[in-house]
Amino acid sequence: MAALPIVLIAGTTAEAQQYCRETGLQPRDVIYAANPATLHGLRRPAVVRVGSWQQRPDLADIEAALAARSA
């Protein structure tokens, strides 16, 4: 059984990189939600939110893309 993809929503790429360092994950182990299009083709991903993710100007679009992928 394949593991669910891990989508990382962070306020900045630096926060995403710090999260990977702190958890021991490699950048190839996560999908950084750089924009809503990054989530294309994912099915029911695990989502991790770190840092200043709530301040992203595209947050509503990313959340909508995730909701569409989880249906």
All heavy atoms as a GROMACS GRO file, in nm:
protein
  532
    1MET      N    1   0.084  -0.119   0.000
    1MET     CA    2   0.000   0.000   0.000
    1MET      C    3   0.088   0.124   0.000
    1MET      O    4   0.178   0.138   0.082
    1MET     CB    5  -0.089  -0.003   0.124
    1MET     CG    6  -0.174   0.120   0.139
    1MET     SD    7  -0.276   0.113   0.288
    1MET     CE    8  -0.434   0.104   0.209
    2ALA      N    9   0.064   0.215  -0.090
    2ALA     CA   10   0.144   0.336  -0.101
    2ALA      C   11   0.103   0.436   0.006
    2ALA      O   12  -0.014   0.445   0.043
    2ALA     CB   13   0.126   0.398  -0.239
    3ALA      N   14   0.200   0.509   0.055
    3ALA     CA   15   0.173   0.612   0.155
    3ALA      C   16   0.104   0.730   0.088
    3ALA      O   17   0.124   0.757  -0.030
    3ALA     CB   18   0.303   0.658   0.219
    4LEU      N   19   0.021   0.797   0.166
    4LEU     CA   20  -0.044   0.916   0.114
    4LEU      C   21   0.061   1.022   0.086
    4LEU      O   22   0.159   1.034   0.161
    4LEU     CB   23  -0.144   0.972   0.216
    4LEU     CG   24  -0.266   0.889   0.247
    4LEU    CD1   25  -0.346   0.953   0.358
    4LEU    CD2   26  -0.352   0.872   0.124
    5PRO      N   27   0.041   1.102  -0.018
    5PRO     CA   28   0.133   1.213  -0.038
    5PRO      C   29   0.118   1.312   0.077
    5PRO      O   30   0.009   1.327   0.132
    5PRO     CB   31   0.089   1.274  -0.171
    5PRO     CG   32  -0.050   1.226  -0.193
    5PRO     CD   33  -0.064   1.097  -0.120
    6ILE      N   34   0.226   1.378   0.114
    6ILE     CA   35   0.224   1.479   0.219
    6ILE      C   36   0.233   1.616   0.154
    6ILE      O   37   0.333   1.647   0.088
    6ILE     CB   38   0.341   1.462   0.317
    6ILE    CG1   39   0.333   1.325   0.385
    6ILE    CG2   40   0.341   1.574   0.421
    6ILE    CD1   41   0.455   1.291   0.467
    7VAL      N   42   0.129   1.695   0.169
    7VAL     CA   43   0.128   1.831   0.118
    7VAL      C   44   0.167   1.923   0.232
    7VAL      O   45   0.108   1.919   0.340
    7VAL     CB   46  -0.009   1.870   0.061
    7VAL    CG1   47  -0.015   2.019   0.028
    7VAL    CG2   48  -0.041   1.788  -0.061
    8LEU      N   49   0.266   2.005   0.209
    8LEU     CA   50   0.316   2.098   0.310
    8LEU      C   51   0.272   2.239   0.272
    8LEU      O   52   0.310   2.291   0.168
    8LEU     CB   53   0.468   2.089   0.317
    8LEU     CG   54   0.539   2.172   0.422
    8LEU    CD1   55   0.486   2.142   0.561
    8LEU    CD2   56   0.688   2.146   0.415
    9ILE      N   57   0.189   2.298   0.358
    9ILE     CA   58   0.147   2.437   0.339
    9ILE      C   59   0.222   2.520   0.441
    9ILE      O   60   0.203   2.505   0.562
    9ILE     CB   61  -0.005   2.454   0.358
    9ILE    CG1   62  -0.082   2.364   0.263
    9ILE    CG2   63  -0.045   2.601   0.338
    9ILE    CD1   64  -0.232   2.365   0.286
   10ALA      N   65   0.309   2.605   0.392
   10ALA     CA   66   0.388   2.692   0.479
   10ALA      C   67   0.378   2.834   0.426
   10ALA      O   68   0.350   2.856   0.307
   10ALA     CB   69   0.534   2.647   0.480
   11GLY      N   70   0.403   2.928   0.513
   11GLY     CA   71   0.398   3.068   0.472
   11GLY      C   72   0.509   3.104   0.376
   11GLY      O   73   0.490   3.186   0.286
   12THR      N   74   0.624   3.041   0.392
   12THR     CA   75   0.740   3.069   0.306
   12THR      C   76   0.814   2.938   0.278
   12THR      O   77   0.799   2.840   0.352
   12THR     CB   78   0.839   3.165   0.374
   12THR    OG1   79   0.894   3.100   0.490
   12THR    CG2   80   0.773   3.296   0.415
   13THR      N   81   0.895   2.939   0.175
   13THR     CA   82   0.976   2.820   0.147
   13THR      C   83   1.076   2.796   0.259
   13THR      O   84   1.108   2.682   0.290
   13THR     CB   85   1.048   2.830   0.012
   13THR    OG1   86   1.123   2.951   0.008
   13THR    CG2   87   0.951   2.826  -0.104
   14ALA      N   88   1.124   2.903   0.323
   14ALA     CA   89   1.218   2.886   0.435
   14ALA      C   90   1.152   2.811   0.550
   14ALA      O   91   1.214   2.726   0.613
   14ALA     CB   92   1.268   3.023   0.483
   15GLU      N   93   1.025   2.839   0.577
   15GLU     CA   94   0.953   2.766   0.680
   15GLU      C   95   0.935   2.620   0.642
   15GLU      O   96   0.947   2.530   0.726
   15GLU     CB   97   0.816   2.830   0.706
   15GLU     CG   98   0.825   2.965   0.773
   15GLU     CD   99   0.692   3.036   0.782
   15GLU    OE1  100   0.594   2.994   0.717
   15GLU    OE2  101   0.686   3.136   0.857
   16ALA      N  102   0.909   2.594   0.516
   16ALA     CA  103   0.895   2.457   0.468
   16ALA      C  104   1.027   2.381   0.483
   16ALA      O  105   1.030   2.267   0.528
   16ALA     CB  106   0.848   2.456   0.322
   17GLN      N  107   1.136   2.446   0.447
   17GLN     CA  108   1.267   2.384   0.458
   17GLN      C  109   1.302   2.356   0.605
   17GLN      O  110   1.357   2.251   0.638
   17GLN     CB  111   1.373   2.471   0.392
   17GLN     CG  112   1.359   2.477   0.242
   17GLN     CD  113   1.442   2.587   0.179
   17GLN    OE1  114   1.491   2.677   0.245
   17GLN    NE2  115   1.456   2.579   0.047
   18GLN      N  116   1.270   2.450   0.692
   18GLN     CA  117   1.296   2.432   0.834
   18GLN      C  118   1.216   2.313   0.887
   18GLN      O  119   1.267   2.232   0.965
   18GLN     CB  120   1.262   2.558   0.912
   18GLN     CG  121   1.286   2.543   1.061
   18GLN     CD  122   1.254   2.671   1.138
   18GLN    OE1  123   1.224   2.775   1.081
   18GLN    NE2  124   1.258   2.662   1.269
   19TYR      N  125   1.091   2.302   0.848
   19TYR     CA  126   1.008   2.189   0.891
   19TYR      C  127   1.071   2.058   0.847
   19TYR      O  128   1.078   1.964   0.926
   19TYR     CB  129   0.867   2.202   0.833
   19TYR     CG  130   0.780   2.083   0.863
   19TYR    CD1  131   0.717   2.070   0.986
   19TYR    CD2  132   0.763   1.980   0.769
   19TYR    CE1  133   0.639   1.959   1.016
   19TYR    CE2  134   0.686   1.870   0.798
   19TYR     CZ  135   0.624   1.860   0.921
   19TYR     OH  136   0.547   1.749   0.950
   20CYS      N  137   1.118   2.051   0.725
   20CYS     CA  138   1.181   1.928   0.676
   20CYS      C  139   1.306   1.895   0.758
   20CYS      O  140   1.328   1.780   0.794
   20CYS     CB  141   1.214   1.940   0.527
   20CYS     SG  142   1.069   1.934   0.422
   21ARG      N  143   1.387   1.997   0.787
   21ARG     CA  144   1.507   1.974   0.868
   21ARG      C  145   1.470   1.922   1.007
   21ARG      O  146   1.530   1.827   1.058
   21ARG     CB  147   1.589   2.102   0.882
   21ARG     CG  148   1.677   2.133   0.764
   21ARG     CD  149   1.776   2.244   0.796
   21ARG     NE  150   1.714   2.367   0.842
   21ARG     CZ  151   1.667   2.464   0.764
   21ARG    NH1  152   1.674   2.452   0.634
   21ARG    NH2  153   1.614   2.571   0.817
   22GLU      N  154   1.370   1.984   1.068
   22GLU     CA  155   1.332   1.948   1.205
   22GLU      C  156   1.268   1.809   1.215
   22GLU      O  157   1.276   1.744   1.318
   22GLU     CB  158   1.236   2.053   1.262
   22GLU     CG  159   1.304   2.185   1.289
   22GLU     CD  160   1.207   2.293   1.334
   22GLU    OE1  161   1.084   2.270   1.338
   22GLU    OE2  162   1.256   2.405   1.364
   23THR      N  163   1.203   1.765   1.109
   23THR     CA  164   1.133   1.636   1.112
   23THR      C  165   1.213   1.525   1.046
   23THR      O  166   1.174   1.409   1.054
   23THR     CB  167   0.997   1.646   1.043
   23THR    OG1  168   1.017   1.686   0.906
   23THR    CG2  169   0.905   1.743   1.115
   24GLY      N  170   1.322   1.560   0.980
   24GLY     CA  171   1.402   1.460   0.912
   24GLY      C  172   1.349   1.422   0.775
   24GLY      O  173   1.401   1.330   0.710
   25LEU      N  174   1.246   1.490   0.729
   25LEU     CA  175   1.194   1.465   0.595
   25LEU      C  176   1.285   1.530   0.492
   25LEU      O  177   1.341   1.637   0.515
   25LEU     CB  178   1.052   1.521   0.580
   25LEU     CG  179   0.943   1.452   0.660
   25LEU    CD1  180   0.814   1.532   0.653
   25LEU    CD2  181   0.921   1.312   0.607
   26GLN      N  182   1.296   1.467   0.379
   26GLN     CA  183   1.369   1.524   0.267
   26GLN      C  184   1.269   1.602   0.182
   26GLN      O  185   1.150   1.567   0.177
   26GLN     CB  186   1.433   1.413   0.184
   26GLN     CG  187   1.537   1.334   0.258
   26GLN     CD  188   1.655   1.420   0.300
   26GLN    OE1  189   1.704   1.503   0.223
   26GLN    NE2  190   1.698   1.402   0.424
   27PRO      N  191   1.314   1.705   0.112
   27PRO     CA  192   1.222   1.779   0.026
   27PRO      C  193   1.147   1.689  -0.073
   27PRO      O  194   1.033   1.716  -0.108
   27PRO     CB  195   1.313   1.878  -0.046
   27PRO     CG  196   1.424   1.902   0.052
   27PRO     CD  197   1.446   1.768   0.119
   28ARG      N  198   1.209   1.580  -0.114
   28ARG     CA  199   1.142   1.488  -0.208
   28ARG      C  200   1.029   1.410  -0.140
   28ARG      O  201   0.947   1.347  -0.206
   28ARG     CB  202   1.242   1.392  -0.270
   28ARG     CG  203   1.300   1.293  -0.172
   28ARG     CD  204   1.395   1.195  -0.238
   28ARG     NE  205   1.457   1.111  -0.136
   28ARG     CZ  206   1.570   1.137  -0.073
   28ARG    NH1  207   1.636   1.247  -0.103
   28ARG    NH2  208   1.616   1.055   0.019
   29ASP      N  209   1.026   1.412  -0.005
   29ASP     CA  210   0.923   1.340   0.069
   29ASP      C  211   0.793   1.418   0.083
   29ASP      O  212   0.692   1.361   0.126
   29ASP     CB  213   0.972   1.306   0.210
   29ASP     CG  214   1.094   1.214   0.210
   29ASP    OD1  215   1.108   1.134   0.115
   29ASP    OD2  216   1.175   1.225   0.304
   30VAL      N  217   0.794   1.546   0.050
   30VAL     CA  218   0.676   1.630   0.065
   30VAL      C  219   0.650   1.705  -0.065
   30VAL      O  220   0.737   1.719  -0.150
   30VAL     CB  221   0.691   1.732   0.181
   30VAL    CG1  222   0.711   1.662   0.314
   30VAL    CG2  223   0.802   1.830   0.155
   31ILE      N  224   0.528   1.752  -0.077
   31ILE     CA  225   0.492   1.838  -0.189
   31ILE      C  226   0.463   1.974  -0.129
   31ILE      O  227   0.367   1.991  -0.053
   31ILE     CB  228   0.368   1.784  -0.262
   31ILE    CG1  229   0.397   1.644  -0.317
   31ILE    CG2  230   0.324   1.880  -0.372
   31ILE    CD1  231   0.275   1.567  -0.358
   32TYR      N  232   0.549   2.071  -0.159
   32TYR     CA  233   0.528   2.206  -0.108
   32TYR      C  234   0.420   2.273  -0.192
   32TYR      O  235   0.431   2.280  -0.314
   32TYR     CB  236   0.658   2.287  -0.112
   32TYR     CG  237   0.639   2.432  -0.074
   32TYR    CD1  238   0.589   2.467   0.050
   32TYR    CD2  239   0.669   2.533  -0.164
   32TYR    CE1  240   0.570   2.599   0.085
   32TYR    CE2  241   0.651   2.666  -0.130
   32TYR     CZ  242   0.601   2.698  -0.006
   32TYR     OH  243   0.582   2.830   0.029
   33ALA      N  244   0.315   2.318  -0.127
   33ALA     CA  245   0.205   2.384  -0.198
   33ALA      C  246   0.246   2.526  -0.234
   33ALA      O  247   0.209   2.623  -0.169
   33ALA     CB  248   0.080   2.384  -0.111
   34ALA      N  249   0.326   2.537  -0.338
   34ALA     CA  250   0.373   2.668  -0.383
   34ALA      C  251   0.258   2.750  -0.440
   34ALA      O  252   0.258   2.873  -0.432
   34ALA     CB  253   0.482   2.651  -0.488
   35ASN      N  254   0.160   2.682  -0.497
   35ASN     CA  255   0.040   2.745  -0.552
   35ASN      C  256  -0.064   2.635  -0.573
   35ASN      O  257  -0.032   2.517  -0.564
   35ASN     CB  258   0.072   2.820  -0.682
   35ASN     CG  259   0.133   2.729  -0.786
   35ASN    OD1  260   0.073   2.630  -0.825
   35ASN    ND2  261   0.253   2.762  -0.830
   36PRO      N  262  -0.188   2.672  -0.601
   36PRO     CA  263  -0.292   2.570  -0.616
   36PRO      C  264  -0.262   2.467  -0.726
   36PRO      O  265  -0.297   2.350  -0.712
   36PRO     CB  266  -0.418   2.651  -0.648
   36PRO     CG  267  -0.393   2.784  -0.587
   36PRO     CD  268  -0.245   2.807  -0.603
   37ALA      N  269  -0.196   2.508  -0.831
   37ALA     CA  270  -0.166   2.416  -0.941
   37ALA      C  271  -0.072   2.303  -0.898
   37ALA      O  272  -0.074   2.195  -0.956
   37ALA     CB  273  -0.105   2.493  -1.058
   38THR      N  274   0.006   2.327  -0.793
   38THR     CA  275   0.097   2.226  -0.740
   38THR      C  276   0.020   2.102  -0.696
   38THR      O  277   0.074   1.992  -0.694
   38THR     CB  278   0.175   2.282  -0.620
   38THR    OG1  279   0.238   2.403  -0.658
   38THR    CG2  280   0.280   2.186  -0.570
   39LEU      N  281  -0.105   2.119  -0.661
   39LEU     CA  282  -0.185   2.010  -0.605
   39LEU      C  283  -0.257   1.929  -0.712
   39LEU      O  284  -0.327   1.833  -0.680
   39LEU     CB  285  -0.286   2.068  -0.505
   39LEU     CG  286  -0.223   2.157  -0.398
   39LEU    CD1  287  -0.330   2.222  -0.314
   39LEU    CD2  288  -0.126   2.078  -0.314
   40HIS      N  289  -0.239   1.964  -0.837
   40HIS     CA  290  -0.305   1.895  -0.947
   40HIS      C  291  -0.269   1.747  -0.949
   40HIS      O  292  -0.153   1.709  -0.938
   40HIS     CB  293  -0.266   1.959  -1.081
   40HIS     CG  294  -0.330   1.893  -1.198
   40HIS    ND1  295  -0.462   1.909  -1.228
   40HIS    CD2  296  -0.280   1.809  -1.291
   40HIS    CE1  297  -0.492   1.838  -1.334
   40HIS    NE2  298  -0.382   1.776  -1.375
   41GLY      N  299  -0.370   1.663  -0.956
   41GLY     CA  300  -0.347   1.520  -0.968
   41GLY      C  301  -0.332   1.445  -0.837
   41GLY      O  302  -0.319   1.323  -0.838
   42LEU      N  303  -0.332   1.515  -0.725
   42LEU     CA  304  -0.320   1.446  -0.597
   42LEU      C  305  -0.454   1.391  -0.554
   42LEU      O  306  -0.559   1.449  -0.581
   42LEU     CB  307  -0.269   1.542  -0.489
   42LEU     CG  308  -0.130   1.599  -0.510
   42LEU    CD1  309  -0.095   1.693  -0.396
   42LEU    CD2  310  -0.028   1.488  -0.520
   43ARG      N  311  -0.450   1.280  -0.484
   43ARG     CA  312  -0.573   1.218  -0.435
   43ARG      C  313  -0.562   1.197  -0.285
   43ARG      O  314  -0.475   1.124  -0.238
   43ARG     CB  315  -0.592   1.083  -0.505
   43ARG     CG  316  -0.717   1.014  -0.468
   43ARG     CD  317  -0.822   1.040  -0.573
   43ARG     NE  318  -0.941   0.961  -0.542
   43ARG     CZ  319  -1.061   1.012  -0.538
   43ARG    NH1  320  -1.079   1.140  -0.565
   43ARG    NH2  321  -1.163   0.938  -0.508
   44ARG      N  322  -0.646   1.265  -0.210
   44ARG     CA  323  -0.652   1.253  -0.063
   44ARG      C  324  -0.516   1.266   0.005
   44ARG      O  325  -0.472   1.176   0.077
   44ARG     CB  326  -0.718   1.122  -0.024
   44ARG     CG  327  -0.859   1.109  -0.073
   44ARG     CD  328  -0.920   0.978  -0.028
   44ARG     NE  329  -1.048   0.957  -0.093
   44ARG     CZ  330  -1.166   0.993  -0.042
   44ARG    NH1  331  -1.171   1.051   0.074
   44ARG    NH2  332  -1.277   0.970  -0.106
   45PRO      N  333  -0.449   1.377  -0.016
   45PRO     CA  334  -0.317   1.392   0.047
   45PRO      C  335  -0.328   1.419   0.197
   45PRO      O  336  -0.429   1.470   0.245
   45PRO     CB  337  -0.260   1.514  -0.024
   45PRO     CG  338  -0.381   1.596  -0.057
   45PRO     CD  339  -0.487   1.495  -0.093
   46ALA      N  340  -0.223   1.382   0.269
   46ALA     CA  341  -0.209   1.426   0.408
   46ALA      C  342  -0.160   1.570   0.402
   46ALA      O  343  -0.078   1.604   0.317
   46ALA     CB  344  -0.107   1.337   0.479
   47VAL      N  345  -0.212   1.654   0.487
   47VAL     CA  346  -0.178   1.797   0.483
   47VAL      C  347  -0.114   1.839   0.614
   47VAL      O  348  -0.166   1.809   0.722
   47VAL     CB  349  -0.303   1.883   0.455
   47VAL    CG1  350  -0.266   2.032   0.452
   47VAL    CG2  351  -0.370   1.842   0.325
   48VAL      N  352  -0.001   1.907   0.603
   48VAL     CA  353   0.069   1.963   0.719
   48VAL      C  354   0.078   2.113   0.697
   48VAL      O  355   0.119   2.159   0.590
   48VAL     CB  356   0.210   1.901   0.733
   48VAL    CG1  357   0.285   1.966   0.848
   48VAL    CG2  358   0.202   1.751   0.752
   49ARG      N  359   0.039   2.188   0.799
   49ARG     CA  360   0.043   2.335   0.791
   49ARG      C  361   0.145   2.384   0.893
   49ARG      O  362   0.136   2.349   1.010
   49ARG     CB  363  -0.095   2.392   0.820
   49ARG     CG  364  -0.198   2.355   0.714
   49ARG     CD  365  -0.339   2.387   0.762
   49ARG     NE  366  -0.438   2.364   0.660
   49ARG     CZ  367  -0.499   2.249   0.638
   49ARG    NH1  368  -0.469   2.144   0.713
   49ARG    NH2  369  -0.588   2.236   0.542
   50VAL      N  370   0.239   2.466   0.847
   50VAL     CA  371   0.345   2.514   0.936
   50VAL      C  372   0.369   2.663   0.918
   50VAL      O  373   0.338   2.722   0.814
   50VAL     CB  374   0.478   2.437   0.914
   50VAL    CG1  375   0.461   2.290   0.945
   50VAL    CG2  376   0.530   2.455   0.774
   51GLY      N  377   0.427   2.721   1.022
   51GLY     CA  378   0.469   2.860   1.015
   51GLY      C  379   0.353   2.955   0.995
   51GLY      O  380   0.247   2.940   1.053
   52SER      N  381   0.375   3.049   0.909
   52SER     CA  382   0.277   3.156   0.884
   52SER      C  383   0.182   3.121   0.770
   52SER      O  384   0.141   3.208   0.692
   52SER     CB  385   0.351   3.286   0.854
   52SER     OG  386   0.436   3.270   0.741
   53TRP      N  387   0.143   2.995   0.761
   53TRP     CA  388   0.057   2.949   0.651
   53TRP      C  389  -0.073   3.027   0.642
   53TRP      O  390  -0.126   3.046   0.533
   53TRP     CB  391   0.030   2.799   0.663
   53TRP     CG  392  -0.049   2.760   0.784
   53TRP    CD1  393   0.000   2.731   0.907
   53TRP    CD2  394  -0.191   2.747   0.793
   53TRP    NE1  395  -0.101   2.701   0.995
   53TRP    CE2  396  -0.221   2.710   0.926
   53TRP    CE3  397  -0.296   2.763   0.704
   53TRP    CZ2  398  -0.350   2.688   0.970
   53TRP    CZ3  399  -0.425   2.741   0.748
   53TRP    CH2  400  -0.451   2.705   0.879
   54GLN      N  401  -0.125   3.074   0.755
   54GLN     CA  402  -0.253   3.146   0.755
   54GLN      C  403  -0.244   3.281   0.685
   54GLN      O  404  -0.346   3.338   0.648
   54GLN     CB  405  -0.301   3.166   0.898
   54GLN     CG  406  -0.332   3.035   0.966
   54GLN     CD  407  -0.302   3.039   1.113
   54GLN    OE1  408  -0.202   3.097   1.155
   54GLN    NE2  409  -0.386   2.977   1.193
   55GLN      N  410  -0.123   3.331   0.664
   55GLN     CA  411  -0.104   3.462   0.603
   55GLN      C  412  -0.086   3.456   0.451
   55GLN      O  413  -0.066   3.560   0.388
   55GLN     CB  414   0.014   3.531   0.668
   55GLN     CG  415  -0.007   3.556   0.815
   55GLN     CD  416   0.116   3.608   0.885
   55GLN    OE1  417   0.218   3.634   0.824
   55GLN    NE2  418   0.108   3.623   1.016
   56ARG      N  419  -0.093   3.338   0.394
   56ARG     CA  420  -0.073   3.327   0.250
   56ARG      C  421  -0.189   3.391   0.175
   56ARG      O  422  -0.306   3.364   0.205
   56ARG     CB  423  -0.064   3.179   0.210
   56ARG     CG  424   0.064   3.115   0.258
   56ARG     CD  425   0.072   2.976   0.208
   56ARG     NE  426   0.068   2.975   0.062
   56ARG     CZ  427   0.144   2.898  -0.013
   56ARG    NH1  428   0.231   2.816   0.044
   56ARG    NH2  429   0.134   2.901  -0.142
   57PRO      N  430  -0.160   3.474   0.077
   57PRO     CA  431  -0.268   3.538   0.002
   57PRO      C  432  -0.348   3.440  -0.084
   57PRO      O  433  -0.462   3.466  -0.119
   57PRO     CB  434  -0.195   3.642  -0.085
   57PRO     CG  435  -0.054   3.599  -0.088
   57PRO     CD  436  -0.028   3.521   0.037
   58ASP      N  437  -0.288   3.325  -0.116
   58ASP     CA  438  -0.356   3.225  -0.199
   58ASP      C  439  -0.415   3.110  -0.117
   58ASP      O  440  -0.452   3.006  -0.172
   58ASP     CB  441  -0.262   3.170  -0.304
   58ASP     CG  442  -0.139   3.102  -0.245
   58ASP    OD1  443  -0.114   3.114  -0.123
   58ASP    OD2  444  -0.066   3.036  -0.322
   59LEU      N  445  -0.427   3.128   0.013
   59LEU     CA  446  -0.471   3.020   0.101
   59LEU      C  447  -0.610   2.968   0.063
   59LEU      O  448  -0.632   2.847   0.059
   59LEU     CB  449  -0.471   3.065   0.247
   59LEU     CG  450  -0.512   2.958   0.348
   59LEU    CD1  451  -0.418   2.838   0.341
   59LEU    CD2  452  -0.514   3.017   0.488
   60ALA      N  453  -0.704   3.056   0.035
   60ALA     CA  454  -0.839   3.011  -0.002
   60ALA      C  455  -0.836   2.924  -0.127
   60ALA      O  456  -0.906   2.822  -0.134
   60ALA     CB  457  -0.931   3.131  -0.021
   61ASP      N  458  -0.752   2.960  -0.223
   61ASP     CA  459  -0.742   2.881  -0.346
   61ASP      C  460  -0.677   2.744  -0.319
   61ASP      O  461  -0.718   2.643  -0.376
   61ASP     CB  462  -0.661   2.956  -0.451
   61ASP     CG  463  -0.731   3.084  -0.497
   61ASP    OD1  464  -0.856   3.087  -0.497
   61ASP    OD2  465  -0.660   3.179  -0.533
   62ILE      N  466  -0.577   2.742  -0.233
   62ILE     CA  467  -0.512   2.616  -0.197
   62ILE      C  468  -0.610   2.526  -0.122
   62ILE      O  469  -0.621   2.407  -0.152
   62ILE     CB  470  -0.384   2.641  -0.116
   62ILE    CG1  471  -0.275   2.696  -0.208
   62ILE    CG2  472  -0.337   2.514  -0.045
   62ILE    CD1  473  -0.148   2.737  -0.137
   63GLU      N  474  -0.682   2.581  -0.027
   63GLU     CA  475  -0.780   2.503   0.049
   63GLU      C  476  -0.889   2.450  -0.043
   63GLU      O  477  -0.934   2.335  -0.029
   63GLU     CB  478  -0.839   2.585   0.163
   63GLU     CG  479  -0.739   2.624   0.271
   63GLU     CD  480  -0.693   2.508   0.358
   63GLU    OE1  481  -0.735   2.392   0.339
   63GLU    OE2  482  -0.612   2.535   0.450
   64ALA      N  483  -0.932   2.530  -0.139
   64ALA     CA  484  -1.034   2.486  -0.234
   64ALA      C  485  -0.981   2.373  -0.321
   64ALA      O  486  -1.052   2.276  -0.349
   64ALA     CB  487  -1.080   2.603  -0.321
   65ALA      N  488  -0.855   2.383  -0.364
   65ALA     CA  489  -0.795   2.277  -0.444
   65ALA      C  490  -0.785   2.148  -0.363
   65ALA      O  491  -0.811   2.039  -0.414
   65ALA     CB  492  -0.658   2.322  -0.494
   66LEU      N  493  -0.750   2.159  -0.236
   66LEU     CA  494  -0.741   2.040  -0.150
   66LEU      C  495  -0.880   1.978  -0.130
   66LEU      O  496  -0.893   1.856  -0.133
   66LEU     CB  497  -0.681   2.077  -0.014
   66LEU     CG  498  -0.532   2.101  -0.014
   66LEU    CD1  499  -0.489   2.160   0.119
   66LEU    CD2  500  -0.455   1.973  -0.044
   67ALA      N  501  -0.979   2.060  -0.109
   67ALA     CA  502  -1.116   2.008  -0.090
   67ALA      C  503  -1.164   1.936  -0.215
   67ALA      O  504  -1.226   1.830  -0.206
   67ALA     CB  505  -1.210   2.123  -0.054
   68ALA      N  506  -1.131   1.988  -0.330
   68ALA     CA  507  -1.171   1.924  -0.456
   68ALA      C  508  -1.101   1.790  -0.474
   68ALA      O  509  -1.159   1.695  -0.526
   68ALA     CB  510  -1.139   2.016  -0.574
   69ARG      N  511  -0.976   1.780  -0.427
   69ARG     CA  512  -0.900   1.656  -0.441
   69ARG      C  513  -0.943   1.549  -0.342
   69ARG      O  514  -0.920   1.432  -0.361
   69ARG     CB  515  -0.749   1.680  -0.420
   69ARG     CG  516  -0.683   1.782  -0.511
   69ARG     CD  517  -0.707   1.757  -0.658
   69ARG     NE  518  -0.634   1.845  -0.743
   69ARG     CZ  519  -0.678   1.961  -0.793
   69ARG    NH1  520  -0.794   2.007  -0.756
   69ARG    NH2  521  -0.606   2.032  -0.876
   70SER      N  522  -1.006   1.592  -0.231
   70SER     CA  523  -1.044   1.498  -0.126
   70SER      C  524  -1.184   1.442  -0.148
   70SER      O  525  -1.227   1.351  -0.078
   70SER     CB  526  -1.038   1.567   0.011
   70SER     OG  527  -0.904   1.603   0.039
   71ALA      N  528  -1.257   1.498  -0.242
   71ALA     CA  529  -1.395   1.454  -0.265
   71ALA      C  530  -1.400   1.322  -0.338
   71ALA      O  531  -1.310   1.277  -0.399
   71ALA     CB  532  -1.469   1.562  -0.343
   0.00000   0.00000   0.00000
